[in-house]
């Protein structure tokens, strides 16, 4: 799935994370998060870095949506 920088910023906002929190949760440098978010469009980073970021958001309950309308949302919690 292609993830955009806008989705990264939106995901952080959705769960109230600052760049430091995302960097810490993903195991990447804050400067990496700043660089990624300063751009517009598809993320220009190593595949492994993107995977770490997406995994951190996944653990936090964020789901990335793709076509036809890219976006983010909180995952639905299964009801028992």
Gaussian input, Z-matrix of N, CA and C with variables (Angstrom, degrees):
# hf/3-21g

backbone

0 1
 N
 C     1     B1
 C     2     B2     1     A1
 N     3     B3     2     A2     1     D1
 C     4     B4     3     A3     2     D2
 C     5     B5     4     A4     3     D3
 N     6     B6     5     A5     4     D4
 C     7     B7     6     A6     5     D5
 C     8     B8     7     A7     6     D6
 N     9     B9     8     A8     7     D7
 C    10    B10     9     A9     8     D8
 C    11    B11    10    A10     9     D9
 N    12    B12    11    A11    10    D10
 C    13    B13    12    A12    11    D11
 C    14    B14    13    A13    12    D12
 N    15    B15    14    A14    13    D13
 C    16    B16    15    A15    14    D14
 C    17    B17    16    A16    15    D15
 N    18    B18    17    A17    16    D16
 C    19    B19    18    A18    17    D17
 C    20    B20    19    A19    18    D18
 N    21    B21    20    A20    19    D19
 C    22    B22    21    A21    20    D20
 C    23    B23    22    A22    21    D21
 N    24    B24    23    A23    22    D22
 C    25    B25    24    A24    23    D23
 C    26    B26    25    A25    24    D24
 N    27    B27    26    A26    25    D25
 C    28    B28    27    A27    26    D26
 C    29    B29    28    A28    27    D27
 N    30    B30    29    A29    28    D28
 C    31    B31    30    A30    29    D29
 C    32    B32    31    A31    30    D30
 N    33    B33    32    A32    31    D31
 C    34    B34    33    A33    32    D32
 C    35    B35    34    A34    33    D33
 N    36    B36    35    A35    34    D34
 C    37    B37    36    A36    35    D35
 C    38    B38    37    A37    36    D36
 N    39    B39    38    A38    37    D37
 C    40    B40    39    A39    38    D38
 C    41    B41    40    A40    39    D39
 N    42    B42    41    A41    40    D40
 C    43    B43    42    A42    41    D41
 C    44    B44    43    A43    42    D42
 N    45    B45    44    A44    43    D43
 C    46    B46    45    A45    44    D44
 C    47    B47    46    A46    45    D45
 N    48    B48    47    A47    46    D46
 C    49    B49    48    A48    47    D47
 C    50    B50    49    A49    48    D48
 N    51    B51    50    A50    49    D49
 C    52    B52    51    A51    50    D50
 C    53    B53    52    A52    51    D51
 N    54    B54    53    A53    52    D52
 C    55    B55    54    A54    53    D53
 C    56    B56    55    A55    54    D54
 N    57    B57    56    A56    55    D55
 C    58    B58    57    A57    56    D56
 C    59    B59    58    A58    57    D57
 N    60    B60    59    A59    58    D58
 C    61    B61    60    A60    59    D59
 C    62    B62    61    A61    60    D60
 N    63    B63    62    A62    61    D61
 C    64    B64    63    A63    62    D62
 C    65    B65    64    A64    63    D63
 N    66    B66    65    A65    64    D64
 C    67    B67    66    A66    65    D65
 C    68    B68    67    A67    66    D66
 N    69    B69    68    A68    67    D67
 C    70    B70    69    A69    68    D68
 C    71    B71    70    A70    69    D69
 N    72    B72    71    A71    70    D70
 C    73    B73    72    A72    71    D71
 C    74    B74    73    A73    72    D72
 N    75    B75    74    A74    73    D73
 C    76    B76    75    A75    74    D74
 C    77    B77    76    A76    75    D75
 N    78    B78    77    A77    76    D76
 C    79    B79    78    A78    77    D77
 C    80    B80    79    A79    78    D78
 N    81    B81    80    A80    79    D79
 C    82    B82    81    A81    80    D80
 C    83    B83    82    A82    81    D81
 N    84    B84    83    A83    82    D82
 C    85    B85    84    A84    83    D83
 C    86    B86    85    A85    84    D84
 N    87    B87    86    A86    85    D85
 C    88    B88    87    A87    86    D86
 C    89    B89    88    A88    87    D87
 N    90    B90    89    A89    88    D88
 C    91    B91    90    A90    89    D89
 C    92    B92    91    A91    90    D90
 N    93    B93    92    A92    91    D91
 C    94    B94    93    A93    92    D92
 C    95    B95    94    A94    93    D93
 N    96    B96    95    A95    94    D94
 C    97    B97    96    A96    95    D95
 C    98    B98    97    A97    96    D96
 N    99    B99    98    A98    97    D97
 C   100   B100    99    A99    98    D98
 C   101   B101   100   A100    99    D99
 N   102   B102   101   A101   100   D100
 C   103   B103   102   A102   101   D101
 C   104   B104   103   A103   102   D102
 N   105   B105   104   A104   103   D103
 C   106   B106   105   A105   104   D104
 C   107   B107   106   A106   105   D105
 N   108   B108   107   A107   106   D106
 C   109   B109   108   A108   107   D107
 C   110   B110   109   A109   108   D108
 N   111   B111   110   A110   109   D109
 C   112   B112   111   A111   110   D110
 C   113   B113   112   A112   111   D111
 N   114   B114   113   A113   112   D112
 C   115   B115   114   A114   113   D113
 C   116   B116   115   A115   114   D114
 N   117   B117   116   A116   115   D115
 C   118   B118   117   A117   116   D116
 C   119   B119   118   A118   117   D117
 N   120   B120   119   A119   118   D118
 C   121   B121   120   A120   119   D119
 C   122   B122   121   A121   120   D120
 N   123   B123   122   A122   121   D121
 C   124   B124   123   A123   122   D122
 C   125   B125   124   A124   123   D123
 N   126   B126   125   A125   124   D124
 C   127   B127   126   A126   125   D125
 C   128   B128   127   A127   126   D126
 N   129   B129   128   A128   127   D127
 C   130   B130   129   A129   128   D128
 C   131   B131   130   A130   129   D129
 N   132   B132   131   A131   130   D130
 C   133   B133   132   A132   131   D131
 C   134   B134   133   A133   132   D132
 N   135   B135   134   A134   133   D133
 C   136   B136   135   A135   134   D134
 C   137   B137   136   A136   135   D135
 N   138   B138   137   A137   136   D136
 C   139   B139   138   A138   137   D137
 C   140   B140   139   A139   138   D138
 N   141   B141   140   A140   139   D139
 C   142   B142   141   A141   140   D140
 C   143   B143   142   A142   141   D141
 N   144   B144   143   A143   142   D142
 C   145   B145   144   A144   143   D143
 C   146   B146   145   A145   144   D144
 N   147   B147   146   A146   145   D145
 C   148   B148   147   A147   146   D146
 C   149   B149   148   A148   147   D147
 N   150   B150   149   A149   148   D148
 C   151   B151   150   A150   149   D149
 C   152   B152   151   A151   150   D150
 N   153   B153   152   A152   151   D151
 C   154   B154   153   A153   152   D152
 C   155   B155   154   A154   153   D153
 N   156   B156   155   A155   154   D154
 C   157   B157   156   A156   155   D155
 C   158   B158   157   A157   156   D156
 N   159   B159   158   A158   157   D157
 C   160   B160   159   A159   158   D158
 C   161   B161   160   A160   159   D159
 N   162   B162   161   A161   160   D160
 C   163   B163   162   A162   161   D161
 C   164   B164   163   A163   162   D162
 N   165   B165   164   A164   163   D163
 C   166   B166   165   A165   164   D164
 C   167   B167   166   A166   165   D165
 N   168   B168   167   A167   166   D166
 C   169   B169   168   A168   167   D167
 C   170   B170   169   A169   168   D168
 N   171   B171   170   A170   169   D169
 C   172   B172   171   A171   170   D170
 C   173   B173   172   A172   171   D171
 N   174   B174   173   A173   172   D172
 C   175   B175   174   A174   173   D173
 C   176   B176   175   A175   174   D174
 N   177   B177   176   A176   175   D175
 C   178   B178   177   A177   176   D176
 C   179   B179   178   A178   177   D177
 N   180   B180   179   A179   178   D178
 C   181   B181   180   A180   179   D179
 C   182   B182   181   A181   180   D180
 N   183   B183   182   A182   181   D181
 C   184   B184   183   A183   182   D182
 C   185   B185   184   A184   183   D183
 N   186   B186   185   A185   184   D184
 C   187   B187   186   A186   185   D185
 C   188   B188   187   A187   186   D186
 N   189   B189   188   A188   187   D187
 C   190   B190   189   A189   188   D188
 C   191   B191   190   A190   189   D189
 N   192   B192   191   A191   190   D190
 C   193   B193   192   A192   191   D191
 C   194   B194   193   A193   192   D192
 N   195   B195   194   A194   193   D193
 C   196   B196   195   A195   194   D194
 C   197   B197   196   A196   195   D195
 N   198   B198   197   A197   196   D196
 C   199   B199   198   A198   197   D197
 C   200   B200   199   A199   198   D198
 N   201   B201   200   A200   199   D199
 C   202   B202   201   A201   200   D200
 C   203   B203   202   A202   201   D201
 N   204   B204   203   A203   202   D202
 C   205   B205   204   A204   203   D203
 C   206   B206   205   A205   204   D204
 N   207   B207   206   A206   205   D205
 C   208   B208   207   A207   206   D206
 C   209   B209   208   A208   207   D207
 N   210   B210   209   A209   208   D208
 C   211   B211   210   A210   209   D209
 C   212   B212   211   A211   210   D210
 N   213   B213   212   A212   211   D211
 C   214   B214   213   A213   212   D212
 C   215   B215   214   A214   213   D213
 N   216   B216   215   A215   214   D214
 C   217   B217   216   A216   215   D215
 C   218   B218   217   A217   216   D216
 N   219   B219   218   A218   217   D217
 C   220   B220   219   A219   218   D218
 C   221   B221   220   A220   219   D219
 N   222   B222   221   A221   220   D220
 C   223   B223   222   A222   221   D221
 C   224   B224   223   A223   222   D222
 N   225   B225   224   A224   223   D223
 C   226   B226   225   A225   224   D224
 C   227   B227   226   A226   225   D225
 N   228   B228   227   A227   226   D226
 C   229   B229   228   A228   227   D227
 C   230   B230   229   A229   228   D228
 N   231   B231   230   A230   229   D229
 C   232   B232   231   A231   230   D230
 C   233   B233   232   A232   231   D231
 N   234   B234   233   A233   232   D232
 C   235   B235   234   A234   233   D233
 C   236   B236   235   A235   234   D234
 N   237   B237   236   A236   235   D235
 C   238   B238   237   A237   236   D236
 C   239   B239   238   A238   237   D237

   B1=1.4448
   B2=1.5234
   B3=1.3124
   B4=1.4475
   B5=1.5248
   B6=1.3171
   B7=1.4616
   B8=1.5230
   B9=1.3281
   B10=1.4619
   B11=1.5288
   B12=1.3099
   B13=1.4651
   B14=1.5167
   B15=1.3161
   B16=1.4700
   B17=1.5247
   B18=1.3151
   B19=1.4593
   B20=1.5278
   B21=1.3273
   B22=1.4688
   B23=1.5232
   B24=1.3302
   B25=1.4643
   B26=1.5286
   B27=1.3321
   B28=1.4624
   B29=1.5267
   B30=1.3195
   B31=1.4697
   B32=1.5211
   B33=1.3137
   B34=1.4681
   B35=1.5203
   B36=1.3116
   B37=1.4653
   B38=1.5308
   B39=1.3101
   B40=1.4659
   B41=1.5202
   B42=1.3234
   B43=1.4687
   B44=1.5261
   B45=1.3302
   B46=1.4549
   B47=1.5173
   B48=1.3183
   B49=1.4570
   B50=1.5272
   B51=1.3142
   B52=1.4522
   B53=1.5244
   B54=1.3217
   B55=1.4657
   B56=1.5254
   B57=1.3200
   B58=1.4722
   B59=1.5281
   B60=1.3020
   B61=1.4700
   B62=1.5185
   B63=1.3307
   B64=1.4609
   B65=1.5252
   B66=1.3228
   B67=1.4633
   B68=1.5234
   B69=1.3181
   B70=1.4581
   B71=1.5292
   B72=1.3112
   B73=1.4744
   B74=1.5244
   B75=1.3316
   B76=1.4642
   B77=1.5262
   B78=1.3296
   B79=1.4560
   B80=1.5195
   B81=1.3352
   B82=1.4568
   B83=1.5256
   B84=1.3074
   B85=1.4612
   B86=1.5282
   B87=1.3297
   B88=1.4673
   B89=1.5228
   B90=1.3200
   B91=1.4681
   B92=1.5268
   B93=1.3168
   B94=1.4629
   B95=1.5209
   B96=1.3201
   B97=1.4695
   B98=1.5251
   B99=1.3244
   B100=1.4746
   B101=1.5273
   B102=1.3248
   B103=1.4695
   B104=1.5187
   B105=1.3179
   B106=1.4611
   B107=1.5186
   B108=1.3255
   B109=1.4585
   B110=1.5237
   B111=1.3216
   B112=1.4617
   B113=1.5291
   B114=1.2990
   B115=1.4540
   B116=1.5232
   B117=1.3216
   B118=1.4587
   B119=1.5246
   B120=1.3180
   B121=1.4534
   B122=1.5168
   B123=1.3285
   B124=1.4655
   B125=1.5270
   B126=1.3123
   B127=1.4536
   B128=1.5205
   B129=1.3340
   B130=1.4513
   B131=1.5196
   B132=1.3191
   B133=1.4636
   B134=1.5258
   B135=1.3120
   B136=1.4599
   B137=1.5241
   B138=1.3166
   B139=1.4633
   B140=1.5232
   B141=1.3236
   B142=1.4733
   B143=1.5297
   B144=1.3163
   B145=1.4628
   B146=1.5254
   B147=1.3093
   B148=1.4675
   B149=1.5224
   B150=1.3200
   B151=1.4692
   B152=1.5300
   B153=1.3221
   B154=1.4669
   B155=1.5285
   B156=1.3094
   B157=1.4650
   B158=1.5223
   B159=1.3203
   B160=1.4689
   B161=1.5256
   B162=1.3318
   B163=1.4662
   B164=1.5256
   B165=1.3295
   B166=1.4713
   B167=1.5211
   B168=1.3257
   B169=1.4584
   B170=1.5267
   B171=1.3160
   B172=1.4624
   B173=1.5287
   B174=1.3193
   B175=1.4592
   B176=1.5318
   B177=1.3285
   B178=1.4619
   B179=1.5281
   B180=1.3373
   B181=1.4618
   B182=1.5117
   B183=1.3264
   B184=1.4650
   B185=1.5230
   B186=1.3122
   B187=1.4621
   B188=1.5309
   B189=1.3198
   B190=1.4630
   B191=1.5247
   B192=1.3178
   B193=1.4608
   B194=1.5204
   B195=1.3278
   B196=1.4550
   B197=1.5199
   B198=1.2842
   B199=1.4684
   B200=1.5212
   B201=1.3000
   B202=1.4609
   B203=1.5287
   B204=1.3135
   B205=1.4594
   B206=1.5150
   B207=1.3345
   B208=1.4645
   B209=1.5242
   B210=1.3050
   B211=1.4584
   B212=1.5085
   B213=1.3256
   B214=1.4594
   B215=1.5238
   B216=1.3191
   B217=1.4579
   B218=1.5210
   B219=1.3269
   B220=1.4624
   B221=1.5250
   B222=1.3141
   B223=1.4589
   B224=1.5181
   B225=1.2952
   B226=1.4660
   B227=1.5235
   B228=1.3127
   B229=1.4487
   B230=1.5284
   B231=1.3261
   B232=1.4581
   B233=1.5257
   B234=1.3229
   B235=1.4664
   B236=1.5240
   B237=1.3366
   B238=1.4564
   B239=1.4895
   A1=108.85
   A2=115.53
   A3=122.21
   A4=108.57
   A5=116.92
   A6=122.80
   A7=108.08
   A8=115.88
   A9=119.73
   A10=110.81
   A11=114.22
   A12=119.35
   A13=111.19
   A14=117.51
   A15=120.62
   A16=111.00
   A17=116.90
   A18=120.36
   A19=110.94
   A20=116.79
   A21=120.50
   A22=109.51
   A23=117.17
   A24=120.64
   A25=110.84
   A26=116.60
   A27=120.66
   A28=111.12
   A29=117.07
   A30=121.16
   A31=110.47
   A32=117.02
   A33=120.21
   A34=110.61
   A35=115.83
   A36=120.56
   A37=110.92
   A38=116.41
   A39=121.61
   A40=112.16
   A41=116.70
   A42=119.26
   A43=113.08
   A44=116.72
   A45=120.53
   A46=115.52
   A47=116.95
   A48=121.25
   A49=110.24
   A50=116.16
   A51=121.31
   A52=107.69
   A53=116.08
   A54=119.69
   A55=112.00
   A56=117.45
   A57=120.56
   A58=111.56
   A59=116.56
   A60=121.02
   A61=110.56
   A62=116.76
   A63=119.92
   A64=110.41
   A65=116.53
   A66=120.18
   A67=110.92
   A68=116.08
   A69=120.62
   A70=111.26
   A71=116.62
   A72=120.85
   A73=112.25
   A74=116.15
   A75=120.13
   A76=112.42
   A77=116.84
   A78=119.57
   A79=113.19
   A80=115.71
   A81=120.70
   A82=108.45
   A83=116.86
   A84=121.39
   A85=110.94
   A86=115.73
   A87=120.40
   A88=109.69
   A89=116.95
   A90=120.36
   A91=111.38
   A92=117.39
   A93=121.20
   A94=110.19
   A95=116.73
   A96=120.75
   A97=109.62
   A98=117.35
   A99=121.11
   A100=110.94
   A101=116.11
   A102=119.91
   A103=111.19
   A104=116.57
   A105=120.94
   A106=110.43
   A107=116.92
   A108=120.59
   A109=113.33
   A110=118.44
   A111=120.62
   A112=111.97
   A113=116.68
   A114=122.10
   A115=110.20
   A116=116.13
   A117=121.01
   A118=107.61
   A119=115.94
   A120=119.65
   A121=111.68
   A122=116.37
   A123=120.33
   A124=110.98
   A125=116.45
   A126=121.53
   A127=110.25
   A128=115.37
   A129=121.13
   A130=109.77
   A131=116.85
   A132=121.31
   A133=108.41
   A134=115.75
   A135=120.25
   A136=109.99
   A137=115.55
   A138=121.20
   A139=111.09
   A140=116.73
   A141=120.71
   A142=111.37
   A143=117.50
   A144=121.79
   A145=110.30
   A146=115.85
   A147=120.16
   A148=109.95
   A149=116.62
   A150=120.79
   A151=111.28
   A152=117.50
   A153=121.45
   A154=110.73
   A155=116.16
   A156=120.64
   A157=110.73
   A158=116.70
   A159=120.27
   A160=111.46
   A161=116.85
   A162=120.80
   A163=110.70
   A164=117.11
   A165=121.08
   A166=110.29
   A167=116.82
   A168=120.10
   A169=111.29
   A170=116.40
   A171=120.32
   A172=110.49
   A173=117.27
   A174=121.68
   A175=111.59
   A176=116.15
   A177=121.15
   A178=112.30
   A179=116.29
   A180=119.92
   A181=115.88
   A182=116.72
   A183=120.73
   A184=109.47
   A185=115.17
   A186=121.80
   A187=108.54
   A188=116.44
   A189=121.61
   A190=108.59
   A191=115.90
   A192=122.78
   A193=108.71
   A194=116.59
   A195=119.56
   A196=109.69
   A197=116.68
   A198=121.85
   A199=111.31
   A200=119.87
   A201=125.88
   A202=113.92
   A203=118.17
   A204=121.15
   A205=110.30
   A206=117.34
   A207=119.76
   A208=111.27
   A209=116.16
   A210=120.90
   A211=110.47
   A212=115.26
   A213=121.99
   A214=108.67
   A215=115.37
   A216=120.48
   A217=108.05
   A218=115.16
   A219=119.87
   A220=107.71
   A221=115.79
   A222=120.23
   A223=109.84
   A224=115.22
   A225=120.17
   A226=108.07
   A227=115.33
   A228=120.87
   A229=107.83
   A230=116.11
   A231=120.53
   A232=110.16
   A233=115.27
   A234=119.94
   A235=108.74
   A236=116.26
   A237=119.62
   A238=111.47
   D1=136.29
   D2=177.26
   D3=-84.70
   D4=124.14
   D5=-179.68
   D6=-112.16
   D7=138.51
   D8=-179.77
   D9=-102.36
   D10=162.95
   D11=177.58
   D12=-64.32
   D13=-32.66
   D14=177.18
   D15=-62.92
   D16=-38.06
   D17=177.79
   D18=-65.12
   D19=-38.71
   D20=178.45
   D21=-62.55
   D22=-47.24
   D23=179.40
   D24=-63.57
   D25=-41.20
   D26=179.86
   D27=-65.54
   D28=-40.09
   D29=179.57
   D30=-63.68
   D31=-42.96
   D32=177.97
   D33=-61.50
   D34=-43.81
   D35=-179.68
   D36=-64.35
   D37=-40.25
   D38=-178.21
   D39=-58.49
   D40=-38.92
   D41=-177.87
   D42=-105.07
   D43=5.76
   D44=174.76
   D45=72.91
   D46=28.59
   D47=179.35
   D48=-92.09
   D49=141.08
   D50=169.72
   D51=-90.13
   D52=169.27
   D53=-178.08
   D54=-57.69
   D55=-38.15
   D56=179.11
   D57=-60.81
   D58=-41.69
   D59=-179.20
   D60=-64.25
   D61=-44.72
   D62=178.08
   D63=-62.23
   D64=-45.77
   D65=-179.94
   D66=-58.65
   D67=-45.32
   D68=-179.80
   D69=-64.12
   D70=-45.41
   D71=-178.87
   D72=-66.36
   D73=-32.64
   D74=-178.21
   D75=-89.62
   D76=-13.86
   D77=-178.20
   D78=73.44
   D79=35.09
   D80=177.19
   D81=-126.20
   D82=168.22
   D83=-179.31
   D84=-74.99
   D85=147.91
   D86=176.80
   D87=-59.69
   D88=-36.94
   D89=179.29
   D90=-61.46
   D91=-31.42
   D92=177.01
   D93=-66.69
   D94=-45.23
   D95=178.45
   D96=-62.47
   D97=-45.15
   D98=178.94
   D99=-58.97
   D100=-44.85
   D101=-179.44
   D102=-63.17
   D103=-45.52
   D104=-179.83
   D105=-60.98
   D106=-46.43
   D107=-176.20
   D108=-74.04
   D109=-16.36
   D110=-179.74
   D111=-77.49
   D112=-15.11
   D113=-178.88
   D114=-92.92
   D115=172.36
   D116=175.68
   D117=-128.23
   D118=140.06
   D119=179.43
   D120=105.28
   D121=-157.95
   D122=179.04
   D123=-60.63
   D124=149.05
   D125=-177.80
   D126=-70.50
   D127=129.32
   D128=176.86
   D129=-100.90
   D130=79.38
   D131=-179.22
   D132=-148.56
   D133=167.93
   D134=176.46
   D135=-62.39
   D136=147.41
   D137=179.92
   D138=-54.93
   D139=-41.86
   D140=-178.58
   D141=-63.19
   D142=-36.88
   D143=179.06
   D144=-66.29
   D145=-44.38
   D146=178.31
   D147=-62.09
   D148=-43.02
   D149=178.70
   D150=-59.26
   D151=-42.52
   D152=179.35
   D153=-62.85
   D154=-42.60
   D155=179.79
   D156=-65.45
   D157=-46.45
   D158=179.75
   D159=-63.98
   D160=-37.23
   D161=178.32
   D162=-64.73
   D163=-40.33
   D164=178.40
   D165=-62.22
   D166=-43.43
   D167=178.19
   D168=-67.42
   D169=-38.11
   D170=178.49
   D171=-60.34
   D172=-44.49
   D173=178.73
   D174=-64.93
   D175=-27.03
   D176=179.20
   D177=-85.86
   D178=-2.27
   D179=176.63
   D180=91.64
   D181=19.78
   D182=179.94
   D183=-100.16
   D184=135.37
   D185=178.34
   D186=-114.36
   D187=132.18
   D188=178.19
   D189=-94.40
   D190=133.73
   D191=179.39
   D192=-105.33
   D193=143.96
   D194=178.94
   D195=-112.80
   D196=-142.01
   D197=-175.86
   D198=-59.64
   D199=148.25
   D200=6.20
   D201=-83.06
   D202=-17.29
   D203=-179.69
   D204=-126.91
   D205=104.96
   D206=178.75
   D207=-63.58
   D208=144.09
   D209=178.91
   D210=-176.78
   D211=-168.01
   D212=176.86
   D213=-140.15
   D214=155.24
   D215=175.39
   D216=-157.31
   D217=163.84
   D218=174.86
   D219=-77.65
   D220=143.28
   D221=178.28
   D222=-68.01
   D223=147.69
   D224=175.51
   D225=-75.05
   D226=138.38
   D227=177.25
   D228=-92.12
   D229=128.66
   D230=179.30
   D231=-66.06
   D232=130.77
   D233=179.60
   D234=-91.23
   D235=140.41
   D236=179.57
   D237=-98.60

